[in-house]
Amino acid sequence: MLEKTNRMNYLYDFYQALLTPKQSSYMALYYLDNYSLGEIAEEYDVSRQAVYDNIKRTEAMLEEYEDKLLLFEKFQKRSELISKMKDMLGEGSDNQALSEMVAELEKLD
């Protein structure tokens, strides 16, 4: 569950500009502010089921955006490469391996 929450938070960060204000608000309240479905429903004067349906549709949309644009996947790869590069610099590794990682980073953009 925590992994899904973290993934949704990242996807929301990357793609929130593509959401409607209502979708954005529901997602922020549910995932960022940890509101329950009932609390969101009360806030917007709608049914709990309406909130649930909206959040599920929005989650699916965010996953669809990620499938097409891959912003989160590229972010993860960049973060992993940067971490490896920092480790290698600390170990005094050769420049060839670091050069290859820099080339790989450049391909991600």
MIDO-252061 format. One record per atom (N, C-alpha, C): x negated, y, z; atom name; residue in three letters; residue number from 1. Coordinates in steps of 0.001 Angstrom, whole numbers. Example, Ala and Ser with C-alpha at 12.3 -4.5 7.8 and 13.67 -1.06 7.14 Angstrom:
2
+---------+---------+---------+------+------+-----+
!      px !      py !      pz ! atom ! rest !  nr !
+---------+---------+---------+------+------+-----+
!  -13190 !   -5690 !    7800 !    N !  ALA !   1 !
!  -12300 !   -4500 !    7800 !   CA !  ALA !   1 !
!  -13200 !   -3300 !    7800 !    C !  ALA !   1 !
!  -12850 !   -2250 !    7080 !    N !  SER !   2 !
!  -13670 !   -1060 !    7140 !   CA !  SER !   2 !
!  -12900 !      30 !    7870 !    C !  SER !   2 !
+---------+---------+---------+------+------+-----+
! end
This chain:
109
+---------+---------+---------+------+------+-----+
!      px !      py !      pz ! atom ! rest !  nr !
+---------+---------+---------+------+------+-----+
!    -830 !   -1202 !       0 !    N !  MET !   1 !
!       0 !       0 !       0 !   CA !  MET !   1 !
!    -867 !    1255 !       0 !    C !  MET !   1 !
!   -1922 !    1243 !     811 !    N !  LEU !   2 !
!   -2808 !    2399 !     867 !   CA !  LEU !   2 !
!   -3485 !    2637 !    -480 !    C !  LEU !   2 !
!   -3857 !    1540 !   -1156 !    N !  GLU !   3 !
!   -4493 !    1658 !   -2464 !   CA !  GLU !   3 !
!   -3536 !    2304 !   -3472 !    C !  GLU !   3 !
!   -2268 !    1897 !   -3442 !    N !  LYS !   4 !
!   -1275 !    2489 !   -4347 !   CA !  LYS !   4 !
!   -1093 !    3967 !   -4034 !    C !  LYS !   4 !
!   -1040 !    4305 !   -2759 !    N !  THR !   5 !
!    -877 !    5702 !   -2358 !   CA !  THR !   5 !
!   -2051 !    6533 !   -2851 !    C !  THR !   5 !
!   -3261 !    6023 !   -2673 !    N !  ASN !   6 !
!   -4435 !    6752 !   -3149 !   CA !  ASN !   6 !
!   -4401 !    6922 !   -4663 !    C !  ASN !   6 !
!   -4030 !    5862 !   -5370 !    N !  ARG !   7 !
!   -3952 !    5941 !   -6837 !   CA !  ARG !   7 !
!   -2919 !    6984 !   -7257 !    C !  ARG !   7 !
!   -1746 !    6955 !   -6629 !    N !  MET !   8 !
!    -699 !    7918 !   -6981 !   CA !  MET !   8 !
!   -1147 !    9357 !   -6679 !    C !  MET !   8 !
!   -1851 !    9533 !   -5581 !    N !  ASN !   9 !
!   -2353 !   10871 !   -5254 !   CA !  ASN !   9 !
!   -3320 !   11367 !   -6328 !    C !  ASN !   9 !
!   -4210 !   10499 !   -6781 !    N !  TYR !  10 !
!   -5135 !   10885 !   -7847 !   CA !  TYR !  10 !
!   -4390 !   11172 !   -9147 !    C !  TYR !  10 !
!   -3480 !   10281 !   -9521 !    N !  LEU !  11 !
!   -2721 !   10497 !  -10755 !   CA !  LEU !  11 !
!   -1921 !   11786 !  -10675 !    C !  LEU !  11 !
!   -1343 !   12046 !   -9520 !    N !  TYR !  12 !
!    -605 !   13288 !   -9323 !   CA !  TYR !  12 !
!   -1531 !   14497 !   -9504 !    C !  TYR !  12 !
!   -2721 !   14424 !   -8935 !    N !  ASP !  13 !
!   -3680 !   15524 !   -9080 !   CA !  ASP !  13 !
!   -4021 !   15776 !  -10546 !    C !  ASP !  13 !
!   -4234 !   14709 !  -11295 !    N !  PHE !  14 !
!   -4623 !   14856 !  -12692 !   CA !  PHE !  14 !
!   -3479 !   15304 !  -13596 !    C !  PHE !  14 !
!   -2267 !   14833 !  -13327 !    N !  TYR !  15 !
!   -1171 !   15028 !  -14282 !   CA !  TYR !  15 !
!       4 !   15856 !  -13761 !    C !  TYR !  15 !
!    -116 !   16480 !  -12611 !    N !  GLN !  16 !
!    1031 !   17199 !  -12054 !   CA !  GLN !  16 !
!    1527 !   18319 !  -12962 !    C !  GLN !  16 !
!     653 !   18891 !  -13768 !    N !  ALA !  17 !
!    1078 !   19960 !  -14675 !   CA !  ALA !  17 !
!    2060 !   19448 !  -15734 !    C !  ALA !  17 !
!    2107 !   18133 !  -15951 !    N !  LEU !  18 !
!    3005 !   17550 !  -16947 !   CA !  LEU !  18 !
!    4363 !   17171 !  -16362 !    C !  LEU !  18 !
!    4533 !   17346 !  -15060 !    N !  LEU !  19 !
!    5783 !   16992 !  -14387 !   CA !  LEU !  19 !
!    6705 !   18196 !  -14279 !    C !  LEU !  19 !
!    7988 !   17909 !  -14138 !    N !  THR !  20 !
!    8945 !   18978 !  -13871 !   CA !  THR !  20 !
!    8751 !   19456 !  -12432 !    C !  THR !  20 !
!    9233 !   20647 !  -12101 !    N !  PRO !  21 !
!    9101 !   21116 !  -10713 !   CA !  PRO !  21 !
!    9732 !   20154 !   -9701 !    C !  PRO !  21 !
!   10865 !   19578 !  -10046 !    N !  LYS !  22 !
!   11541 !   18644 !   -9137 !   CA !  LYS !  22 !
!   10701 !   17378 !   -8948 !    C !  LYS !  22 !
!   10197 !   16813 !  -10038 !    N !  GLN !  23 !
!    9351 !   15623 !   -9938 !   CA !  GLN !  23 !
!    8111 !   15921 !   -9106 !    C !  GLN !  23 !
!    7516 !   17050 !   -9370 !    N !  SER !  24 !
!    6309 !   17441 !   -8652 !   CA !  SER !  24 !
!    6586 !   17594 !   -7162 !    C !  SER !  24 !
!    7694 !   18210 !   -6841 !    N !  SER !  25 !
!    8059 !   18429 !   -5452 !   CA !  SER !  25 !
!    8319 !   17117 !   -4720 !    C !  SER !  25 !
!    9099 !   16221 !   -5339 !    N !  TYR !  26 !
!    9385 !   14931 !   -4725 !   CA !  TYR !  26 !
!    8097 !   14152 !   -4475 !    C !  TYR !  26 !
!    7217 !   14134 !   -5476 !    N !  MET !  27 !
!    5960 !   13385 !   -5346 !   CA !  MET !  27 !
!    5075 !   13986 !   -4251 !    C !  MET !  27 !
!    4999 !   15301 !   -4208 !    N !  ALA !  28 !
!    4173 !   15958 !   -3189 !   CA !  ALA !  28 !
!    4716 !   15659 !   -1797 !    C !  ALA !  28 !
!    6021 !   15753 !   -1630 !    N !  LEU !  29 !
!    6608 !   15486 !    -319 !   CA !  LEU !  29 !
!    6406 !   14019 !      81 !    C !  LEU !  29 !
!    6599 !   13113 !    -864 !    N !  TYR !  30 !
!    6524 !   11679 !    -545 !   CA !  TYR !  30 !
!    5088 !   11211 !    -331 !    C !  TYR !  30 !
!    4200 !   11571 !   -1243 !    N !  TYR !  31 !
!    2833 !   11043 !   -1184 !   CA !  TYR !  31 !
!    1857 !   11925 !    -413 !    C !  TYR !  31 !
!    1990 !   13229 !    -527 !    N !  LEU !  32 !
!    1025 !   14107 !     137 !   CA !  LEU !  32 !
!    1450 !   14471 !    1554 !    C !  LEU !  32 !
!    2743 !   14756 !    1718 !    N !  ASP !  33 !
!    3233 !   15189 !    3032 !   CA !  ASP !  33 !
!    3840 !   14047 !    3846 !    C !  ASP !  33 !
!    3907 !   12851 !    3237 !    N !  ASN !  34 !
!    4368 !   11649 !    3934 !   CA !  ASN !  34 !
!    5820 !   11740 !    4426 !    C !  ASN !  34 !
!    6661 !   12426 !    3666 !    N !  TYR !  35 !
!    8090 !   12468 !    3994 !   CA !  TYR !  35 !
!    8716 !   11121 !    3631 !    C !  TYR !  35 !
!    9748 !   10755 !    4347 !    N !  SER !  36 !
!   10500 !    9546 !    3997 !   CA !  SER !  36 !
!   11493 !    9894 !    2888 !    C !  SER !  36 !
!   12037 !    8855 !    2266 !    N !  LEU !  37 !
!   13046 !    9097 !    1231 !   CA !  LEU !  37 !
!   14244 !    9841 !    1815 !    C !  LEU !  37 !
!   14638 !    9466 !    3028 !    N !  GLY !  38 !
!   15769 !   10118 !    3693 !   CA !  GLY !  38 !
!   15510 !   11597 !    3962 !    C !  GLY !  38 !
!   14293 !   11918 !    4377 !    N !  GLU !  39 !
!   13960 !   13325 !    4648 !   CA !  GLU !  39 !
!   13985 !   14155 !    3366 !    C !  GLU !  39 !
!   13492 !   13593 !    2283 !    N !  ILE !  40 !
!   13513 !   14306 !     998 !   CA !  ILE !  40 !
!   14952 !   14478 !     526 !    C !  ILE !  40 !
!   15753 !   13407 !     675 !    N !  ALA !  41 !
!   17164 !   13467 !     272 !   CA !  ALA !  41 !
!   17895 !   14551 !    1049 !    C !  ALA !  41 !
!   17626 !   14639 !    2327 !    N !  GLU !  42 !
!   18253 !   15665 !    3169 !   CA !  GLU !  42 !
!   17822 !   17067 !    2739 !    C !  GLU !  42 !
!   16549 !   17210 !    2444 !    N !  GLU !  43 !
!   15993 !   18507 !    2022 !   CA !  GLU !  43 !
!   16650 !   19015 !     731 !    C !  GLU !  43 !
!   16923 !   18097 !    -203 !    N !  TYR !  44 !
!   17470 !   18465 !   -1513 !   CA !  TYR !  44 !
!   18971 !   18205 !   -1636 !    C !  TYR !  44 !
!   19579 !   17722 !    -558 !    N !  ASP !  45 !
!   21017 !   17458 !    -540 !   CA !  ASP !  45 !
!   21429 !   16508 !   -1668 !    C !  ASP !  45 !
!   20675 !   15397 !   -1775 !    N !  VAL !  46 !
!   20980 !   14349 !   -2742 !   CA !  VAL !  46 !
!   20931 !   13018 !   -1992 !    C !  VAL !  46 !
!   21297 !   11951 !   -2692 !    N !  SER !  47 !
!   21266 !   10638 !   -2036 !   CA !  SER !  47 !
!   19828 !   10119 !   -1960 !    C !  SER !  47 !
!   19644 !    9230 !   -1017 !    N !  ARG !  48 !
!   18345 !    8587 !    -852 !   CA !  ARG !  48 !
!   17989 !    7797 !   -2110 !    C !  ARG !  48 !
!   18997 !    7178 !   -2727 !    N !  GLN !  49 !
!   18800 !    6411 !   -3964 !   CA !  GLN !  49 !
!   18343 !    7315 !   -5104 !    C !  GLN !  49 !
!   18873 !    8524 !   -5177 !    N !  ALA !  50 !
!   18462 !    9471 !   -6221 !   CA !  ALA !  50 !
!   16990 !    9832 !   -6067 !    C !  ALA !  50 !
!   16553 !   10029 !   -4844 !    N !  VAL !  51 !
!   15143 !   10340 !   -4580 !   CA !  VAL !  51 !
!   14277 !    9150 !   -4968 !    C !  VAL !  51 !
!   14681 !    7961 !   -4549 !    N !  TYR !  52 !
!   13935 !    6738 !   -4860 !   CA !  TYR !  52 !
!   13793 !    6568 !   -6381 !    C !  TYR !  52 !
!   14900 !    6716 !   -7090 !    N !  ASP !  53 !
!   14882 !    6558 !   -8551 !   CA !  ASP !  53 !
!   13960 !    7588 !   -9201 !    C !  ASP !  53 !
!   14028 !    8830 !   -8740 !    N !  ASN !  54 !
!   13189 !    9892 !   -9297 !   CA !  ASN !  54 !
!   11713 !    9593 !   -9066 !    C !  ASN !  54 !
!   11368 !    9160 !   -7866 !    N !  ILE !  55 !
!    9969 !    8857 !   -7542 !   CA !  ILE !  55 !
!    9482 !    7674 !   -8380 !    C !  ILE !  55 !
!   10285 !    6636 !   -8515 !    N !  LYS !  56 !
!    9888 !    5463 !   -9312 !   CA !  LYS !  56 !
!    9693 !    5833 !  -10782 !    C !  LYS !  56 !
!   10595 !    6641 !  -11333 !    N !  ARG !  57 !
!   10445 !    7091 !  -12728 !   CA !  ARG !  57 !
!    9187 !    7933 !  -12895 !    C !  ARG !  57 !
!    8934 !    8797 !  -11925 !    N !  THR !  58 !
!    7757 !    9660 !  -11985 !   CA !  THR !  58 !
!    6479 !    8846 !  -11864 !    C !  THR !  58 !
!    6464 !    7839 !  -10987 !    N !  GLU !  59 !
!    5299 !    6955 !  -10880 !   CA !  GLU !  59 !
!    5019 !    6282 !  -12230 !    C !  GLU !  59 !
!    6082 !    5815 !  -12872 !    N !  ALA !  60 !
!    5926 !    5156 !  -14178 !   CA !  ALA !  60 !
!    5390 !    6143 !  -15216 !    C !  ALA !  60 !
!    5867 !    7372 !  -15170 !    N !  MET !  61 !
!    5374 !    8401 !  -16095 !   CA !  MET !  61 !
!    3892 !    8673 !  -15872 !    C !  MET !  61 !
!    3494 !    8785 !  -14606 !    N !  LEU !  62 !
!    2091 !    9041 !  -14294 !   CA !  LEU !  62 !
!    1213 !    7894 !  -14795 !    C !  LEU !  62 !
!    1669 !    6665 !  -14624 !    N !  GLU !  63 !
!     914 !    5507 !  -15113 !   CA !  GLU !  63 !
!     830 !    5530 !  -16643 !    C !  GLU !  63 !
!    1911 !    5949 !  -17292 !    N !  GLU !  64 !
!    1917 !    6055 !  -18753 !   CA !  GLU !  64 !
!     919 !    7117 !  -19231 !    C !  GLU !  64 !
!     912 !    8252 !  -18553 !    N !  TYR !  65 !
!     -58 !    9301 !  -18898 !   CA !  TYR !  65 !
!   -1479 !    8771 !  -18750 !    C !  TYR !  65 !
!   -1728 !    8029 !  -17678 !    N !  GLU !  66 !
!   -3066 !    7493 !  -17441 !   CA !  GLU !  66 !
!   -3435 !    6474 !  -18519 !    C !  GLU !  66 !
!   -2480 !    5642 !  -18919 !    N !  ASP !  67 !
!   -2753 !    4660 !  -19980 !   CA !  ASP !  67 !
!   -3184 !    5340 !  -21274 !    C !  ASP !  67 !
!   -2630 !    6508 !  -21526 !    N !  LYS !  68 !
!   -2930 !    7210 !  -22780 !   CA !  LYS !  68 !
!   -4136 !    8142 !  -22669 !    C !  LYS !  68 !
!   -4278 !    8826 !  -21556 !    N !  LEU !  69 !
!   -5311 !    9854 !  -21432 !   CA !  LEU !  69 !
!   -6565 !    9414 !  -20674 !    C !  LEU !  69 !
!   -6417 !    8440 !  -19792 !    N !  LEU !  70 !
!   -7539 !    7843 !  -19044 !   CA !  LEU !  70 !
!   -8352 !    8829 !  -18205 !    C !  LEU !  70 !
!   -7740 !    9879 !  -17725 !    N !  LEU !  71 !
!   -8471 !   10861 !  -16921 !   CA !  LEU !  71 !
!   -8968 !   10270 !  -15608 !    C !  LEU !  71 !
!   -8133 !    9500 !  -14947 !    N !  PHE !  72 !
!   -8525 !    8905 !  -13670 !   CA !  PHE !  72 !
!   -9611 !    7851 !  -13869 !    C !  PHE !  72 !
!   -9463 !    7021 !  -14903 !    N !  GLU !  73 !
!  -10465 !    5988 !  -15177 !   CA !  GLU !  73 !
!  -11834 !    6619 !  -15454 !    C !  GLU !  73 !
!  -11855 !    7666 !  -16257 !    N !  LYS !  74 !
!  -13116 !    8351 !  -16561 !   CA !  LYS !  74 !
!  -13700 !    9001 !  -15308 !    C !  LYS !  74 !
!  -12833 !    9554 !  -14471 !    N !  PHE !  75 !
!  -13284 !   10146 !  -13209 !   CA !  PHE !  75 !
!  -13963 !    9092 !  -12340 !    C !  PHE !  75 !
!  -13345 !    7913 !  -12242 !    N !  GLN !  76 !
!  -13917 !    6835 !  -11440 !   CA !  GLN !  76 !
!  -15275 !    6398 !  -11992 !    C !  GLN !  76 !
!  -15361 !    6255 !  -13310 !    N !  LYS !  77 !
!  -16634 !    5847 !  -13919 !   CA !  LYS !  77 !
!  -17715 !    6893 !  -13680 !    C !  LYS !  77 !
!  -17358 !    8163 !  -13840 !    N !  ARG !  78 !
!  -18329 !    9244 !  -13591 !   CA !  ARG !  78 !
!  -18802 !    9221 !  -12147 !    C !  ARG !  78 !
!  -17874 !    9067 !  -11231 !    N !  SER !  79 !
!  -18232 !    9039 !   -9806 !   CA !  SER !  79 !
!  -19169 !    7872 !   -9504 !    C !  SER !  79 !
!  -18873 !    6716 !  -10082 !    N !  GLU !  80 !
!  -19702 !    5532 !   -9866 !   CA !  GLU !  80 !
!  -21112 !    5742 !  -10428 !    C !  GLU !  80 !
!  -21186 !    6296 !  -11636 !    N !  LEU !  81 !
!  -22504 !    6537 !  -12246 !   CA !  LEU !  81 !
!  -23315 !    7563 !  -11453 !    C !  LEU !  81 !
!  -22666 !    8600 !  -11012 !    N !  ILE !  82 !
!  -23361 !    9632 !  -10229 !   CA !  ILE !  82 !
!  -23888 !    9041 !   -8928 !    C !  ILE !  82 !
!  -23098 !    8204 !   -8295 !    N !  SER !  83 !
!  -23530 !    7554 !   -7054 !   CA !  SER !  83 !
!  -24747 !    6665 !   -7305 !    C !  SER !  83 !
!  -24706 !    5889 !   -8385 !    N !  LYS !  84 !
!  -25840 !    5030 !   -8725 !   CA !  LYS !  84 !
!  -27082 !    5867 !   -9018 !    C !  LYS !  84 !
!  -26901 !    6976 !   -9709 !    N !  MET !  85 !
!  -28030 !    7843 !  -10046 !   CA !  MET !  85 !
!  -28665 !    8422 !   -8783 !    C !  MET !  85 !
!  -27838 !    8815 !   -7840 !    N !  LYS !  86 !
!  -28358 !    9349 !   -6575 !   CA !  LYS !  86 !
!  -29154 !    8286 !   -5830 !    C !  LYS !  86 !
!  -28624 !    7056 !   -5826 !    N !  ASP !  87 !
!  -29339 !    5953 !   -5177 !   CA !  ASP !  87 !
!  -30683 !    5710 !   -5848 !    C !  ASP !  87 !
!  -30678 !    5729 !   -7168 !    N !  MET !  88 !
!  -31914 !    5487 !   -7916 !   CA !  MET !  88 !
!  -32940 !    6589 !   -7671 !    C !  MET !  88 !
!  -32463 !    7822 !   -7591 !    N !  LEU !  89 !
!  -33386 !    8932 !   -7311 !   CA !  LEU !  89 !
!  -34013 !    8771 !   -5937 !    C !  LEU !  89 !
!  -33235 !    8318 !   -4990 !    N !  GLY !  90 !
!  -33738 !    8094 !   -3630 !   CA !  GLY !  90 !
!  -34762 !    6978 !   -3574 !    C !  GLY !  90 !
!  -34610 !    6008 !   -4472 !    N !  GLU !  91 !
!  -35537 !    4876 !   -4509 !   CA !  GLU !  91 !
!  -36762 !    5159 !   -5372 !    C !  GLU !  91 !
!  -36743 !    6286 !   -6086 !    N !  GLY !  92 !
!  -37852 !    6618 !   -6977 !   CA !  GLY !  92 !
!  -37869 !    5752 !   -8223 !    C !  GLY !  92 !
!  -36705 !    5411 !   -8773 !    N !  SER !  93 !
!  -36612 !    4541 !   -9949 !   CA !  SER !  93 !
!  -37129 !    5228 !  -11209 !    C !  SER !  93 !
!  -37245 !    4426 !  -12262 !    N !  ASP !  94 !
!  -37797 !    4951 !  -13512 !   CA !  ASP !  94 !
!  -36818 !    5881 !  -14231 !    C !  ASP !  94 !
!  -37398 !    6719 !  -15058 !    N !  ASN !  95 !
!  -36603 !    7719 !  -15769 !   CA !  ASN !  95 !
!  -35767 !    7105 !  -16887 !    C !  ASN !  95 !
!  -36182 !    5972 !  -17431 !    N !  GLN !  96 !
!  -35445 !    5336 !  -18524 !   CA !  GLN !  96 !
!  -34037 !    4948 !  -18073 !    C !  GLN !  96 !
!  -33933 !    4318 !  -16926 !    N !  ALA !  97 !
!  -32622 !    3900 !  -16423 !   CA !  ALA !  97 !
!  -31740 !    5120 !  -16156 !    C !  ALA !  97 !
!  -32334 !    6177 !  -15598 !    N !  LEU !  98 !
!  -31570 !    7403 !  -15343 !   CA !  LEU !  98 !
!  -31140 !    8043 !  -16655 !    C !  LEU !  98 !
!  -31978 !    8027 !  -17654 !    N !  SER !  99 !
!  -31638 !    8596 !  -18961 !   CA !  SER !  99 !
!  -30463 !    7851 !  -19586 !    C !  SER !  99 !
!  -30447 !    6534 !  -19437 !    N !  GLU ! 100 !
!  -29342 !    5742 !  -19962 !   CA !  GLU ! 100 !
!  -28037 !    6080 !  -19253 !    C !  GLU ! 100 !
!  -28107 !    6301 !  -17957 !    N !  MET ! 101 !
!  -26900 !    6657 !  -17200 !   CA !  MET ! 101 !
!  -26393 !    8040 !  -17606 !    C !  MET ! 101 !
!  -27300 !    8967 !  -17836 !    N !  VAL ! 102 !
!  -26902 !   10305 !  -18287 !   CA !  VAL ! 102 !
!  -26219 !   10193 !  -19655 !    C !  VAL ! 102 !
!  -26755 !    9377 !  -20534 !    N !  ALA ! 103 !
!  -26146 !    9170 !  -21849 !   CA !  ALA ! 103 !
!  -24743 !    8582 !  -21700 !    C !  ALA ! 103 !
!  -24590 !    7657 !  -20781 !    N !  GLU ! 104 !
!  -23271 !    7057 !  -20530 !   CA !  GLU ! 104 !
!  -22292 !    8093 !  -19993 !    C !  GLU ! 104 !
!  -22770 !    8959 !  -19116 !    N !  LEU ! 105 !
!  -21928 !   10040 !  -18598 !   CA !  LEU ! 105 !
!  -21479 !   10964 !  -19729 !    C !  LEU ! 105 !
!  -22374 !   11267 !  -20624 !    N !  GLU ! 106 !
!  -22046 !   12159 !  -21735 !   CA !  GLU ! 106 !
!  -20970 !   11547 !  -22641 !    C !  GLU ! 106 !
!  -20961 !   10222 !  -22770 !    N !  LYS ! 107 !
!  -19965 !    9548 !  -23593 !   CA !  LYS ! 107 !
!  -18560 !    9658 !  -22986 !    C !  LYS ! 107 !
!  -18479 !    9796 !  -21683 !    N !  LEU ! 108 !
!  -17181 !    9846 !  -21007 !   CA !  LEU ! 108 !
!  -16423 !   11139 !  -21296 !    C !  LEU ! 108 !
!  -17117 !   12166 !  -21684 !    N !  ASP ! 109 !
!  -16433 !   13450 !  -21947 !   CA !  ASP ! 109 !
!  -15989 !   13615 !  -23342 !    C !  ASP ! 109 !
+---------+---------+---------+------+------+-----+
! end
